[in-house]
Amino acid sequence: MKYFVFAIDDGTIYDSKVIDIFNKYNIKATFNLNSGLQDFVWYKKDKPVRRLNLNENKSLYDGHEISSHSLTHPTLTYLSDEDVYKEVKEDIDNLERIFERKVTSFSFPFDQFDERTISIIRSIGITHIILPEIDDSFKKTIDTYHIKVTSWNIFDALEKCRRFIKDKDAEFFLYLSHSYDYEFDNTYDKLEELIKLVKSCDDIKVIMLKDY
């Protein structure tokens, strides 16, 4: 059996469109959220990106995994031990209060990580950590504190998924993206194409990160 994870970072207003697509195909995904940035707006390519108010949209994520992405999305390696702990612990506490469920997964914000920050995150009770590093070997690791991304671009993911299906020794694929990418690049259809490709293969099982 091969395993495939769909993960979405940041918790923006476009999560609703992505979730509609996932639900249409009965796909369970992992959403990495920042509880300290609700309603926050920033700009990408001169276009505003608004974070969801999680308190007002908690039912949106029903059936999907809620994962921590830190409280305010800093580069954790720049912070002291105390501040790393605060960023992750407060986010987990907030998410568990809002969604009334256990949070056991974490996705690093930005593209930096180290063993110090991983150790602190583990001490809080997180059992599954996504690292911002590419590994497209399709190999499954037993170390759930160092889960690497297979692809974070939809076109790259489609190409790699075709290879994943053909590779008889392939085991694992983690596709990490942002919902606003599909909005700004007009690629919701490509996400559906990837989902259909995954579901066309009987030996691929789509899982949430916590079930890895």
N, C-alpha and C positions, 0 to 999 in steps of 0.2 A: 504494500500500500504506500502511495505517495501522499504527502501532506502539503496543503497550501493555506497560507494565512493572508487575508486582506487586512491591512492596518491603515488607519487614517489619523494623521496628526492635527492638532490645534483646535478643533471644535468651533468651526466657523458656521455662518448661516447656511452655507452650501452643503453642510452635512445632511440636511433634510432631503436634498435631491439625490445624493449618493445613497442614503438609506432607502429611499423609495426604490432605487434600482436593486440594491441588495435584497430587499424584502420581496420584490417581484420574482426573484430567482431563488428565494429561500436560502440566501447566503448569510451566515453569521460572521460579522466582522469585529475587529478590535478598534476602539476609538480612544486615542490618547489625548487627554484633556488637561487644560490649565484652568483650575478653578479660580485663580486670582486675576484673571483677565476677562471676566464676563463683560460683554458689551464693548470691549476695547476695539478700537479701529486703527488699522495701520494701512499703508499703501504699498501695492505691488504693481509695478509698471503703470504708475499714476492712477491705479484703480483702487478704491477703498475696499478693504477686507474687514468685515465686522465679525467679532466673536459672538457666539451664541450666549444668551443668558441661560445658563444651565438650570437654574431654579425654575424657570418658566418653560423649560423644554425637556424635563427629565423623562417623560414618557416617549420622547422621540427615539431614545436609544433602547427601548424595550426589546429584549431578545438578543442584544449585542453586548460585547464585553466593554466595560468601562475600565480604562487604564490611565495611570498617572503620566503626565508629561512635564511635571514640576508645577509649582504654584504660579510663577510669573515668566517662565521660559528664559531663564538666564543661561549663560555658558557656565555650567556647574564647576568646571575645572578652575575657574577664576575665583571661586568662593572659598571661604574658610570651611572647616569641617562643620562648625556650628551652623553656618548659613546653608550648606548643602542639606544637612539634616532638616532644617526648617523648611526649605523649599519643597522637599519631597514629603515630609511627614504632614505638613499642613495641607498640602494638596490632597493626599490620600484621605485625611480626616474629613475634609470638605466634600470630596467625591462620595465617600461612604455615607455621609450624612444626607447629601442631596439624593442619591440614587438608592439608598437603603440596601446596599449590597457590599460584599467584600471586594477590595481592590488589591490584586496581587501582581499586576504587571506594570512595567514602566518602560517608557521610550525616552531616550536622551534628547533634549532640545539641542538644536544646532549640530555641529559636526565634531565636537570634541568630547572625549571621555578618558578616564584613566582608572587604574585599579583602586586608587584611594576613594574616588566617588562611588565606584561600584560597591566597594566594601561598606560604605556608609548606607547606601540604598538597601543592600542586603540586610543590614542590621535592623532596618525598620520593618522587615517582614515581606518585602517584595521577593517573589520567587522566579519571575521571568523578566529579563531585561533585553530590550532591543538596542543594539549598538549602531551608531551612525557610520557603518563601514560595510562595503560591498563584499559579498562572498557568493559567487555564482557557480560554485561547484555542485550545487544541489544536494549536498551532504547534510544529514541531520546530526546535530551535536547533542550529546547527553548533558552538556553544560548549559543550563537554561539561564545563566547569568551573563552569557556572552553570545546572544543570538544575533547573527548578522543579517543584513538586508540583501536579498537577491537582486531586487531592482526597485528604483523609485521614479521611473519614468514610464508612462503608459506604452509608448512605442517600443521601448527597450523591453518592457515586461512581456509584450505580445511576442516579440521575437524569441526571447528566452523561454517563454512558456511552450512554444512549439518544440524547442529542443528538449525541454523538461519532459514533455509527453513522449517523445521518441526515445529518450535515454532510459534503458531498462534498469539501470543502476541508480537512477535519480530517486531522492528521498524527500526533499524538503524545498519549499519555495516561499519566501516572505516578500510580499509586494507592499511597500510603504509609500503612501502618497498623501496629498492634501486635497480636500474637496474643492477648494477654490481653483486648483489647477484645471479641473475639468470645465469649470465655469469660464475662466478667462481664455482657455485654449480651445473651447468648444469641442471637448473630447468625451462627453458623456457616452457617445455612441461607441467609442473605443473601449471604455470601461465595460459596457455591455458585451462587446466582442470578446474581451478577455474572459469575462464570466462564462459566456457560452463555450469558449474554448476549454476552460477548466472543467465545466460540467459535461462536456462531450466525452471525457475520458473516465471510464468506469473505475479505474484504479487510483483516482485522485480523490482524496477526502479533504474538504474545506473545514478547517478548525479555527477556533479563536486561540489567541496566543496562550491563554491560561491552560489550554488543553494540550499544549505542545509536549 
